[in-house]
Amino acid sequence: MKTKNAASTIAKKIKMIIFDVDGTLTNGRIFMGPEGEAMKAFSARDGMGIAMAHKAGLKSAIITGRSSRIMSRRADELKFTAVYQGCIDKRGAYEELKLKFSLKDDEIAYVGDDINDIPLIMQAGLGCAVGDAVPEVRELAQVVADAQGGNGAVREIIEFILKEQGKWDSLVGTFIGKKPVDGVGQ
Ligand SMILES: [Mg+2]
């Protein structure tokens, strides 16, 4: 992982993590059938990371330009706090989230992979890129994962945030029988 500027200071303040879908929660490949999108592959480790973020009290959201029942199904499984699909310009959904949950830019992390993510990577307090994001996105992000989109990058970024917040060890402890710290539910 590469971090720059005040990434670790900002990570401590994060209350919501927003994710792009294609290329971020997936490797970007879209399997098309006659009915439209037929398959996408998600990472179970990313899914566990999102569950850990929720356990730590963080909120989560998806803002994607595409729209599919596949994503709706995955979003139901992972219990994202909010889901915005079919967003040509992602900034509208971002502003809605800020308002709805009374968040400041500095309390939001945004994870993306392509040029349509640039406005939110620049606006969110913690702009994050998956390892195989396009060069422009990697250049502008505060945090660049080593892992690729759909293959652990989201997990890596969540772990970074939760470790900076001092929550990761106690969350892992809940799986090995140690008593969790107050405020970090099982
Ligand atoms: Mg994308």
Residues whose N, C-alpha, C, O or C-beta is under 5 A from the ligand:
A	BS01	MG	D20 V21 D22 G23 T24 D113 D114
